């Protein structure tokens, strides 16, 4: 249990920064949905769906590779070799994107603002250069500095967006000759969001400068080849994973059942805004990944590692189920974060996306078997299966069901990946997961949601809906407590409250 306490402590700090990042961006949702039209918000979402694809290519699995090799090789040599590799490749990839920016703008349906891609290239390059220094902080067990840098960058981003989208227009309105009028273009609003992101990425890299320049100009060619063989399947898995996570926005822009490009972007905007309401699940998953990846590799040396992994999974699933209910039971509250009521038509996708992201979180937890066993090609195969499912469902059904098809594709994709990883993993690296309990917790959470959904069709008052939601959540919490009382007593903080 002490190892789980350590994981909980590190996850708290990594989670703090991740939660701050996601939640502050989540708080931006009402602001940006108020400032942008559906189509404008959709255009921004398309660009931010493209960036993660490039992040995969620019870092090519070297973060996970770093954690794997730093524990069994000379740490300084591993860090130096990976850092030099990332520096050189970032320069090459950035140049290629610059040369191909016009065809990419056409592919992304943003021909009218192809210049947005110049900003996008800078963001991607800066983020790639920050990736390994951030990984070093995690490996060195420095979550507080990690959290500080992340939060500082986010706050700078928020301040910059507010300056460009609110302060500058106000100054110009008051004084048309104001110095802001020399550069400010009201039709370039999405561009200013990207510029704010550049500020964030640049200052983040500056704060990581100590880690960034701490490597030596010593490149171990043989070690690099070995690490690349390990990381190449991770690139495939990562790229396929981005197809599953974000490519549906781009496909929705291509194939939405509407009669104009602007209307298609509006559909993307509605879907992207409603996707934000799955924030609590994605927060938990991201925080867990930040703390768990280095933890799992270190824990692998222990004799009771499988039992520890099983216990971690149980608490993780319980957390995700609670997060699911907090969102779906109080959806009438959460929807107000979308300040454009015209987007509320898409709220029906939220429960589906929450469950889909729950499956994704469980899959990340399960994936430890192929990372520990140097079988990363298995992760690539599983994620490719998910990508095929995503592409097929979206291709055939977006023209008929719009963003509803995207949500169902995400659900089926992640559910399949979770199931395949579990079956395959138990053959390669058996872990005693309490799978009957885990299934019971998930199904019970869904049943409680369905009861609530059916009941609110008859309840008209907001207060009655909130009271019912709270009562149902308490019922679920008591259900968990009765089954896990013994385990919960051993947890830090919560255990003291129970006792």
C-alpha positions in Angstrom: 0.0 0.0 0.0 3.0 2.3 0.6 3.8 2.2 -3.2 0.2 3.3 -3.9 0.5 6.1 -1.5 3.6 7.3 -3.3 1.8 7.0 -6.7 -1.1 9.0 -5.2 1.2 11.7 -3.9 3.0 12.1 -7.3 -0.3 11.8 -9.2 -1.7 14.6 -7.0 1.1 17.0 -8.2 1.1 15.9 -11.8 -2.7 15.9 -11.6 -2.7 19.4 -10.1 -0.9 20.7 -13.2 -2.9 18.6 -15.6 -6.2 19.5 -13.9 -5.2 23.1 -13.9 -4.4 23.0 -17.6 -7.5 21.2 -18.6 -9.8 23.0 -16.2 -8.6 26.5 -17.0 -8.9 25.7 -20.7 -12.3 24.3 -19.8 -13.1 27.7 -18.1 -12.1 29.3 -21.4 -14.9 27.4 -23.1 -17.7 29.8 -22.0 -15.5 32.7 -23.0 -14.5 31.4 -26.4 -18.0 30.1 -27.2 -19.2 33.6 -26.4 -16.5 35.3 -28.5 -16.6 32.9 -31.5 -19.4 31.9 -33.8 -20.1 28.1 -34.1 -18.0 28.1 -37.3 -15.2 30.1 -35.8 -15.0 27.8 -32.8 -15.1 24.9 -35.2 -12.2 26.3 -37.2 -10.2 26.6 -34.0 -11.1 23.1 -33.0 -9.9 21.7 -36.4 -6.5 23.3 -35.9 -6.2 22.0 -32.4 -7.2 18.5 -33.7 -4.2 18.8 -36.1 -1.6 19.8 -33.5 -1.6 16.5 -31.5 -0.9 14.5 -34.7 2.2 16.6 -35.3 3.2 16.2 -31.6 3.3 12.5 -32.1 5.5 12.8 -35.2 7.8 15.4 -33.6 8.4 13.4 -30.4 8.1 9.9 -32.0 7.6 8.0 -28.7 10.7 9.2 -27.0 9.0 10.1 -23.7 8.0 6.5 -23.0 11.3 5.3 -24.4 13.2 7.6 -22.0 11.4 6.1 -19.0 12.1 2.6 -20.3 15.9 3.1 -21.0 16.8 5.5 -18.2 16.3 2.8 -15.6 18.6 0.2 -17.2 21.3 2.4 -18.9 23.5 5.3 -18.1 20.9 8.0 -17.4 23.0 10.9 -18.7 23.8 9.1 -21.9 20.2 8.2 -22.5 19.1 11.8 -21.9 21.8 13.3 -24.1 21.1 10.9 -27.0 17.4 11.5 -27.0 17.8 15.3 -26.6 20.1 15.6 -29.6 17.8 13.4 -31.6 14.8 15.6 -30.8 16.6 18.8 -31.6 17.7 17.7 -35.0 14.4 16.1 -36.0 12.4 19.1 -34.8 14.4 21.4 -37.1 13.8 19.0 -40.1 10.1 18.4 -39.4 9.4 22.2 -38.9 11.0 23.0 -42.3 8.8 20.3 -44.0 5.6 21.7 -42.4 6.6 25.2 -43.5 7.1 24.0 -47.1 3.8 22.1 -47.1 1.6 24.6 -45.3 -0.6 25.4 -48.3 -1.6 21.8 -49.1 -2.2 21.3 -45.3 -4.4 24.3 -45.1 -6.5 22.8 -48.0 -6.7 19.4 -46.3 -7.8 21.1 -43.0 -10.4 23.2 -44.8 -8.8 26.5 -43.6 -7.6 27.8 -47.0 -8.8 31.3 -46.1 -6.4 31.4 -43.1 -3.5 29.3 -44.3 -1.3 31.7 -42.2 -2.6 30.1 -39.1 -0.3 27.2 -39.8 2.8 29.4 -39.4 1.8 29.8 -35.7 0.9 26.2 -35.5 4.4 25.1 -36.6 6.0 27.2 -33.9 3.8 25.8 -31.2 4.5 22.2 -32.3 8.2 22.8 -32.4 8.4 24.4 -29.0 6.3 21.7 -27.4 8.5 19.0 -28.9 11.6 20.6 -27.4 9.8 20.8 -24.0 8.7 17.1 -24.0 12.0 15.4 -22.9 12.8 18.1 -20.2 9.3 17.5 -18.8 9.9 13.8 -18.9 13.2 14.3 -17.0 11.4 16.2 -14.2 8.9 13.3 -13.9 11.7 10.7 -13.8 13.7 12.7 -11.2 10.6 12.9 -9.0 10.1 16.7 -9.2 6.4 17.0 -9.6 6.2 20.4 -7.8 8.4 22.1 -10.4 6.6 20.2 -13.2 3.3 21.6 -11.8 4.6 25.1 -11.4 5.8 25.4 -15.0 2.6 23.9 -16.4 0.4 26.2 -14.4 2.5 29.3 -15.1 2.3 28.6 -18.9 -1.4 28.2 -18.7 -2.0 31.4 -16.9 0.1 33.2 -19.4 -1.9 31.7 -22.2 -5.2 32.8 -20.6 -3.9 36.3 -20.0 -2.7 36.6 -23.6 -6.0 35.4 -25.1 -8.0 37.8 -22.9 -5.6 40.7 -24.0 -6.0 39.9 -27.7 -9.8 39.1 -27.8 -11.1 41.6 -25.2 -8.6 44.3 -24.2 -7.3 45.2 -27.7 -10.8 45.6 -29.2 -11.9 47.7 -26.3 -8.9 50.0 -26.6 -9.4 50.4 -30.4 -13.1 51.1 -29.9 -12.3 53.8 -27.4 -9.4 55.2 -29.5 -9.2 54.2 -33.2 -5.6 55.5 -33.3 -4.5 53.3 -30.4 -1.1 51.6 -31.0 -3.0 48.2 -31.0 -4.8 49.2 -34.2 -1.4 48.9 -36.1 -1.4 45.2 -35.8 -4.9 44.1 -34.6 -7.2 42.4 -37.1 -10.7 41.5 -35.8 -11.0 38.8 -38.5 -7.9 37.0 -37.2 -9.4 35.9 -33.9 -8.3 32.3 -34.1 -4.8 33.5 -35.0 -4.6 35.4 -31.7 -5.5 32.2 -29.8 -2.6 30.6 -31.5 -0.2 33.5 -30.7 -1.2 33.2 -27.1 -0.3 29.5 -27.3 3.1 30.5 -28.7 3.7 32.7 -25.7 2.8 29.8 -23.4 5.1 27.3 -25.2 8.0 29.8 -25.4 7.9 30.7 -21.7 7.5 27.0 -20.7 10.6 26.2 -22.7 12.4 29.1 -21.0 11.5 27.8 -17.6 12.8 24.3 -18.6 16.1 25.8 -19.9 18.1 24.2 -17.1 16.8 20.7 -18.0 17.0 21.5 -21.7 20.7 22.4 -21.7 21.8 19.9 -19.2 22.6 17.2 -21.8 26.0 16.7 -23.2 26.8 16.7 -26.9 27.4 12.9 -26.8 25.4 10.8 -29.2 25.4 7.1 -28.8 24.5 5.8 -32.2 24.0 2.2 -31.1 21.8 3.2 -28.2 19.8 5.5 -30.4 19.1 2.6 -32.9 18.0 0.4 -30.0 15.7 3.1 -28.6 14.2 3.8 -32.0 13.3 0.1 -32.5 11.5 0.4 -29.1 9.8 3.7 -30.0 8.7 3.1 -33.6 5.7 1.0 -32.6 4.8 3.8 -30.1 4.8 6.2 -33.0 2.3 4.0 -34.8 0.3 3.6 -31.6 0.4 7.3 -30.9 -0.6 8.3 -34.4 -3.4 5.8 -34.5 -4.4 7.1 -31.0 -4.7 10.6 -32.3 -7.0 9.3 -35.1 -9.1 8.0 -32.3 -9.0 11.1 -30.1 -9.1 14.1 -32.5 -9.4 13.1 -36.2 -13.2 12.9 -35.9 -13.3 16.7 -35.9 -11.4 16.9 -39.2 -13.6 14.2 -40.7 -16.7 15.9 -39.4 -15.6 19.0 -41.3 -15.3 17.0 -44.5 -18.5 14.9 -44.3 -21.1 16.6 -42.1 -24.6 16.3 -43.6 -24.9 20.1 -44.3 -24.8 22.1 -47.5 -21.9 24.5 -46.8 -18.4 24.7 -45.4 -19.4 27.2 -42.8 -22.2 24.9 -41.6 -19.8 22.0 -41.4 -17.5 24.0 -39.3 -20.5 24.9 -37.1 -21.1 21.2 -36.6 -17.5 20.8 -35.6 -17.9 23.7 -33.1 -20.9 22.1 -31.5 -19.2 18.7 -31.1 -16.0 20.2 -29.8 -17.7 22.3 -27.3 -19.8 19.4 -26.0 -16.7 17.2 -25.9 -15.3 19.6 -23.4 -17.9 18.4 -20.9 -16.1 15.1 -20.6 -13.4 17.1 -18.9 -13.5 15.4 -15.5 -12.8 11.9 -17.0 -10.0 13.2 -19.2 -8.5 15.1 -16.2 -8.4 11.9 -14.2 -6.9 9.9 -17.1 -4.2 12.5 -17.8 -3.2 12.9 -14.2 -3.0 9.2 -13.8 -0.8 8.8 -16.9 1.6 11.5 -15.7 2.2 9.8 -12.4 1.7 6.1 -13.3 4.0 5.7 -16.3 7.3 6.2 -14.4 5.8 4.5 -11.3 4.9 1.3 -13.2 8.4 1.0 -14.6 9.9 1.4 -11.2 7.4 -0.9 -9.5 8.1 -3.7 -12.1 11.1 -4.8 -10.0 9.0 -5.6 -7.0 7.6 -9.2 -6.4 4.1 -8.0 -5.7 3.9 -5.7 -8.8 0.9 -7.5 -10.4 -1.1 -7.2 -7.2 -0.2 -3.5 -7.0 -1.3 -2.9 -10.6 -4.6 -4.6 -9.9 -5.2 -2.5 -6.8 -4.4 0.7 -8.7 -6.8 -0.3 -11.4 -9.7 -0.8 -8.9 -9.3 2.6 -7.4 -8.8 4.2 -10.8 -12.1 2.7 -12.1 -14.0 3.8 -9.0 -12.7 7.3 -9.5 -13.7 7.3 -13.1 -17.2 6.1 -12.3 -17.7 8.8 -9.8 -16.5 11.4 -12.3 -18.9 10.0 -14.8 -21.8 10.4 -12.5 -20.8 13.9 -11.4 -21.0 15.1 -15.0 -24.1 13.2 -16.2 -26.2 13.8 -13.1 -25.5 17.5 -13.0 -25.4 18.1 -16.8 -27.9 20.9 -16.4 -25.2 22.8 -14.5 -22.2 21.8 -16.6 -23.9 22.9 -19.9 -23.8 26.5 -18.8 -20.1 26.5 -19.4 -21.0 26.6 -23.0 -22.2 30.2 -23.3 -23.7 29.7 -26.8 -27.1 27.9 -26.2 -27.2 27.0 -29.9 -24.5 24.5 -29.0 -26.6 22.7 -26.4 -28.2 20.6 -29.1 -25.1 18.4 -29.0 -25.4 17.6 -25.3 -26.7 14.1 -26.1 -23.2 13.0 -27.0 -21.8 13.8 -23.5 -22.7 10.5 -21.7 -21.4 8.5 -24.6 -18.1 10.4 -24.7 -17.7 10.1 -20.9 -18.0 6.3 -21.1 -15.6 6.2 -24.1 -13.0 8.2 -22.2 -13.5 5.9 -19.2 -12.6 2.9 -21.5 -9.6 4.8 -22.7 -8.4 5.4 -19.2 -8.7 1.7 -18.4 -6.9 0.8 -21.6 -4.0 3.1 -20.6 -3.9 1.3 -17.2 -3.9 -2.1 -19.0 -1.2 -1.2 -21.4 1.5 -1.7 -18.9 1.9 -5.3 -20.0 3.3 -4.5 -23.4 5.5 -1.6 -22.2 7.1 -3.7 -19.5 7.6 -6.6 -21.8 9.2 -4.6 -24.6 6.3 -5.5 -26.8 5.3 -2.1 -27.9 4.3 -3.4 -31.3 1.3 -4.9 -29.5 0.2 -1.4 -28.5 0.5 -0.4 -32.1 -1.7 -3.3 -33.3 -4.4 -2.6 -30.7 -4.5 1.2 -31.4 -4.5 0.5 -35.2 -7.6 -1.7 -34.6 -9.2 1.3 -32.8 -8.2 3.6 -35.7 -9.8 1.3 -38.3 -13.0 1.3 -36.2 -12.9 5.1 -35.9 -12.3 5.7 -39.6 -14.9 3.1 -40.7 -17.8 4.3 -38.4 -17.1 7.9 -39.1 -16.8 7.4 -42.9 -20.1 5.5 -43.2 -22.2 7.3 -40.6 -21.1 11.0 -40.4 -22.9 11.8 -43.7 -26.2 10.6 -42.0 -25.7 11.2 -38.2 -23.2 14.0 -38.0 -21.4 14.3 -34.7 -23.5 11.6 -33.1 -21.5 9.2 -35.3 -18.3 10.6 -34.0 -19.3 10.0 -30.4 -20.4 6.4 -31.1 -17.2 5.7 -33.0 -15.2 6.9 -30.1 -17.2 4.7 -27.7 -16.8 1.6 -29.9 -13.2 2.3 -30.6 -12.0 2.6 -27.0 -14.3 -0.2 -25.8 -12.7 -2.5 -28.3 -9.1 -1.4 -27.5 -9.8 -2.0 -23.8 -11.2 -5.5 -24.3 -8.4 -6.6 -26.7 -5.7 -5.3 -24.4 -7.2 -7.1 -21.4 -7.5 -10.5 -23.2 -4.1 -10.2 -24.8 -2.4 -8.8 -21.7 -3.6 -11.6 -19.4 -1.9 -14.1 -21.7 1.4 -12.3 -21.7 1.5 -10.7 -18.2 -1.3 -12.0 -15.9 -2.5 -9.4 -13.5 -5.2 -10.4 -10.9 -7.7 -7.6 -11.8 -11.0 -7.8 -9.9 -12.8 -7.6 -13.2 -16.2 -8.8 -11.9 -16.2 -5.9 -9.4 -15.0 -3.4 -12.0 -17.7 -4.4 -14.5 -20.3 -4.1 -11.7 -19.1 -0.6 -10.7 -19.3 0.6 -14.3 -22.7 -1.0 -15.0 -24.2 0.3 -11.8 -23.0 3.9 -12.6 -24.7 3.6 -16.0 -27.9 2.3 -14.5 -28.0 5.2 -12.0 -27.6 7.6 -14.9 -30.4 6.0 -16.8 -32.7 6.2 -13.8 -31.9 9.8 -13.5 -32.4 10.5 -17.2 -35.8 8.8 -17.1 -36.9 10.6 -13.9 -36.0 14.1 -15.2 -38.3 13.7 -18.1 -41.1 14.1 -15.5 -39.4 16.6 -13.2 -39.7 20.2 -14.3 -38.0 22.1 -11.5 -34.2 22.6 -11.5 -34.0 22.2 -7.7 -35.9 18.8 -7.9 -33.4 17.6 -10.5 -30.4 18.6 -8.4 -31.8 16.9 -5.3 -32.5 13.7 -7.2 -29.0 13.8 -8.7 -27.4 14.3 -5.3 -29.4 11.4 -3.7 -28.5 9.1 -6.6 -24.8 10.0 -6.2 -25.0 9.3 -2.5 -26.5 5.9 -3.2 -23.6 5.1 -5.5 -21.0 6.3 -3.0 -22.6 4.1 -0.3 -22.6 1.2 -2.7 -18.8 1.6 -3.3 -18.2 2.2 0.4 -19.9 -1.0 1.5 -17.9 -3.1 -0.9 -14.5 -1.4 -0.5 -14.6 -0.2 3.2 -11.6 -2.3 4.2 -9.5 -1.0 1.2 -10.6 2.6 1.6 -9.5 2.7 5.2 -5.9 2.1 4.1 -5.8 5.1 1.7 -4.1 8.3 2.9 -6.4 11.2 4.0 -9.6 9.3 3.1 -8.7 6.4 5.4 -8.5 8.9 8.3 -11.9 10.3 7.5 -13.5 6.9 7.4 -11.9 5.8 10.7 
